[in-house]
Amino acid sequence: MAQSQTAERGTAGRSSGFGTLGWFSLLGFLIMGLLYVLDVAEIADSILPPMATLLVAVVAGIGALLFYVGNDPTAGRR
């Protein structure tokens, strides 16, 4: 008998993980989030208003999450 042309693909090679871009985005999220907290607590004096800092932190966090869950093109390169 001939094998089916629509055989299921294995997902063993695909897993969630960070590559260089994911780590860069996660680092941006952590740094900008910390800067936002320091701005609100009036410990640090940033050149950006606190809401702009929060916006950048949120965008970087969403990017890090998408790189982790999605297909980070730099994941797997060593």
TORPA-4810 file (N, C-alpha, C, O; in nm, 3 decimals):
<nodes>
NODE_1_0.082_-0.118_0.000_0.000_0.000_0.000_0.087_0.125_0.000_0.194_0.128_0.060_M
NODE_2_0.040_0.223_-0.066_0.113_0.350_-0.073_0.084_0.433_0.052_-0.026_0.429_0.107_A
NODE_3_0.184_0.506_0.094_0.164_0.591_0.210_0.084_0.714_0.171_0.088_0.760_0.056_Q
NODE_4_0.011_0.764_0.266_-0.072_0.881_0.242_0.017_1.003_0.220_0.119_1.020_0.287_S
NODE_5_-0.022_1.088_0.127_0.052_1.210_0.098_0.034_1.314_0.208_0.112_1.409_0.218_Q
NODE_6_-0.068_1.296_0.291_-0.097_1.395_0.396_-0.060_1.341_0.533_-0.137_1.354_0.628_T
NODE_7_0.056_1.282_0.543_0.100_1.228_0.672_0.119_1.343_0.771_0.160_1.453_0.734_A
NODE_8_0.088_1.315_0.896_0.101_1.419_0.998_0.247_1.450_1.023_0.333_1.361_1.025_E
NODE_9_0.274_1.578_1.041_0.409_1.621_1.072_0.431_1.615_1.222_0.342_1.647_1.300_R
NODE_10_0.549_1.575_1.260_0.584_1.574_1.401_0.619_1.714_1.450_0.668_1.797_1.373_G
NODE_11_0.593_1.739_1.575_0.624_1.870_1.632_0.741_1.861_1.730_0.758_1.949_1.814_T
NODE_12_0.820_1.756_1.719_0.930_1.738_1.814_1.037_1.845_1.796_1.100_1.883_1.894_A
NODE_13_1.058_1.895_1.676_1.162_1.993_1.651_1.121_2.135_1.683_1.205_2.225_1.683_G
NODE_14_0.996_2.155_1.711_0.948_2.292_1.735_0.911_2.308_1.881_0.823_2.239_1.932_R
NODE_15_0.978_2.400_1.947_0.946_2.427_2.086_0.958_2.576_2.111_1.021_2.648_2.033_S
NODE_16_0.899_2.622_2.218_0.908_2.762_2.253_1.046_2.791_2.308_1.104_2.710_2.380_S
NODE_17_1.097_2.905_2.272_1.228_2.942_2.322_1.269_3.078_2.270_1.210_3.131_2.176_G
NODE_18_1.370_3.132_2.333_1.422_3.262_2.294_1.547_3.246_2.210_1.631_3.159_2.235_F
NODE_19_1.558_3.331_2.112_1.682_3.350_2.040_1.737_3.486_2.079_1.696_3.543_2.180_G
NODE_20_1.827_3.538_2.001_1.888_3.667_2.029_1.783_3.778_2.033_1.787_3.863_2.123_T
NODE_21_1.692_3.779_1.939_1.589_3.885_1.936_1.495_3.876_2.056_1.455_3.979_2.110_L
NODE_22_1.461_3.756_2.096_1.374_3.738_2.213_1.440_3.787_2.341_1.375_3.853_2.422_G
NODE_23_1.568_3.754_2.358_1.640_3.800_2.478_1.654_3.952_2.479_1.643_4.015_2.584_W
NODE_24_1.680_4.010_2.362_1.691_4.156_2.351_1.559_4.222_2.389_1.558_4.323_2.460_F
NODE_25_1.449_4.168_2.342_1.318_4.222_2.374_1.284_4.206_2.522_1.229_4.297_2.583_S
NODE_26_1.317_4.090_2.580_1.293_4.068_2.722_1.377_4.163_2.807_1.328_4.216_2.907_L
NODE_27_1.499_4.185_2.768_1.585_4.279_2.840_1.530_4.421_2.832_1.534_4.495_2.931_L
NODE_28_1.480_4.459_2.716_1.416_4.590_2.701_1.294_4.605_2.790_1.271_4.710_2.850_G
NODE_29_1.216_4.498_2.799_1.098_4.500_2.886_1.138_4.519_3.033_1.079_4.600_3.104_F
NODE_30_1.238_4.444_3.077_1.281_4.454_3.216_1.340_4.591_3.249_1.310_4.649_3.353_L
NODE_31_1.424_4.642_3.161_1.487_4.772_3.186_1.385_4.884_3.183_1.384_4.969_3.272_I
NODE_32_1.299_4.886_3.083_1.201_4.994_3.074_1.096_4.982_3.184_1.047_5.083_3.233_M
NODE_33_1.060_4.860_3.222_0.968_4.842_3.334_1.026_4.893_3.464_0.958_4.959_3.542_G
NODE_34_1.154_4.864_3.487_1.222_4.914_3.607_1.233_5.066_3.604_1.215_5.132_3.706_L
NODE_35_1.263_5.121_3.487_1.272_5.266_3.475_1.137_5.332_3.502_1.130_5.439_3.563_L
NODE_36_1.029_5.268_3.457_0.895_5.321_3.485_0.868_5.323_3.635_0.819_5.422_3.688_Y
NODE_37_0.900_5.212_3.703_0.878_5.205_3.847_0.961_5.312_3.920_0.912_5.377_4.012_V
NODE_38_1.085_5.329_3.878_1.171_5.430_3.940_1.121_5.572_3.912_1.132_5.659_3.997_L
NODE_39_1.066_5.595_3.792_1.010_5.726_3.759_0.887_5.757_3.844_0.873_5.868_3.896_D
NODE_40_0.800_5.659_3.860_0.678_5.680_3.937_0.711_5.702_4.085_0.646_5.783_4.152_V
NODE_41_0.812_5.630_4.135_0.853_5.646_4.274_0.940_5.770_4.295_0.982_5.799_4.407_A
NODE_42_0.966_5.842_4.187_1.048_5.964_4.187_1.189_5.939_4.241_1.247_6.025_4.306_E
NODE_43_1.242_5.821_4.213_1.379_5.789_4.249_1.473_5.828_4.135_1.582_5.880_4.159_I
NODE_44_1.433_5.802_4.012_1.514_5.834_3.895_1.446_5.946_3.818_1.325_5.966_3.827_A
NODE_45_1.526_6.017_3.742_1.474_6.124_3.658_1.505_6.091_3.513_1.618_6.105_3.468_D
NODE_46_1.406_6.046_3.441_1.423_6.003_3.304_1.393_6.117_3.208_1.327_6.214_3.244_S
NODE_47_1.444_6.105_3.085_1.414_6.206_2.984_1.277_6.184_2.922_1.222_6.273_2.858_I
NODE_48_1.222_6.063_2.940_1.088_6.032_2.890_0.986_6.047_3.001_1.016_6.022_3.117_L
NODE_49_0.865_6.089_2.966_0.760_6.088_3.068_0.727_5.944_3.109_0.746_5.852_3.029_P
NODE_50_0.680_5.923_3.231_0.652_5.786_3.278_0.557_5.707_3.187_0.576_5.587_3.171_P
NODE_51_0.457_5.771_3.130_0.363_5.697_3.045_0.429_5.649_2.916_0.397_5.542_2.865_M
NODE_52_0.522_5.727_2.863_0.595_5.683_2.744_0.686_5.566_2.778_0.700_5.473_2.699_A
NODE_53_0.747_5.571_2.896_0.832_5.461_2.941_0.748_5.334_2.958_0.791_5.226_2.919_T
NODE_54_0.630_5.348_3.016_0.541_5.233_3.033_0.499_5.178_2.897_0.493_5.056_2.880_L
NODE_55_0.470_5.263_2.803_0.428_5.219_2.669_0.540_5.138_2.602_0.514_5.033_2.544_L
NODE_56_0.662_5.188_2.611_0.774_5.115_2.552_0.794_4.980_2.622_0.823_4.880_2.557_V
NODE_57_0.779_4.978_2.754_0.793_4.853_2.829_0.686_4.752_2.788_0.715_4.633_2.772_A
NODE_58_0.563_4.797_2.770_0.454_4.707_2.731_0.478_4.652_2.590_0.458_4.533_2.566_V
NODE_59_0.521_4.737_2.498_0.548_4.691_2.361_0.663_4.590_2.361_0.656_4.489_2.290_V
NODE_60_0.767_4.616_2.438_0.879_4.522_2.446_0.835_4.391_2.511_0.880_4.284_2.470_A
NODE_61_0.747_4.397_2.610_0.696_4.276_2.673_0.611_4.193_2.578_0.622_4.071_2.575_G
NODE_62_0.528_4.260_2.500_0.448_4.188_2.400_0.540_4.125_2.296_0.517_4.012_2.253_I
NODE_63_0.643_4.198_2.255_0.739_4.142_2.159_0.810_4.020_2.214_0.827_3.921_2.143_G
NODE_64_0.851_4.027_2.341_0.918_3.912_2.402_0.825_3.792_2.408_0.866_3.679_2.381_A
NODE_65_0.699_3.816_2.444_0.602_3.706_2.449_0.581_3.645_2.311_0.574_3.523_2.297_L
NODE_66_0.569_3.729_2.210_0.549_3.678_2.074_0.671_3.602_2.024_0.657_3.501_1.954_L
NODE_67_0.791_3.649_2.058_0.911_3.575_2.019_0.917_3.440_2.090_0.961_3.341_2.032_F
NODE_68_0.873_3.435_2.215_0.877_3.309_2.291_0.775_3.209_2.236_0.808_3.092_2.214_Y
NODE_69_0.653_3.254_2.215_0.546_3.165_2.172_0.555_3.136_2.022_0.526_3.025_1.977_V
NODE_70_0.594_3.237_1.948_0.598_3.224_1.802_0.727_3.162_1.753_0.789_3.080_1.820_G
NODE_71_0.764_3.203_1.636_0.882_3.147_1.572_0.992_3.252_1.569_1.000_3.330_1.475_N
NODE_72_1.076_3.254_1.672_1.189_3.348_1.676_1.291_3.303_1.571_1.344_3.193_1.581_D
NODE_73_1.318_3.386_1.472_1.409_3.342_1.366_1.552_3.320_1.414_1.630_3.254_1.347_P
NODE_74_1.587_3.375_1.529_1.722_3.356_1.580_1.731_3.242_1.682_1.840_3.213_1.731_T
NODE_75_1.621_3.178_1.715_1.623_3.066_1.809_1.689_2.945_1.742_1.665_2.917_1.625_A
NODE_76_1.771_2.877_1.816_1.836_2.759_1.765_1.973_2.785_1.707_2.050_2.690_1.687_G
NODE_77_2.006_2.909_1.678_2.140_2.940_1.627_2.235_2.952_1.744_2.203_3.016_1.845_R
NODE_78_2.347_2.894_1.734_2.445_2.898_1.843_2.576_2.953_1.792_2.672_2.965_1.868_R
</nodes>
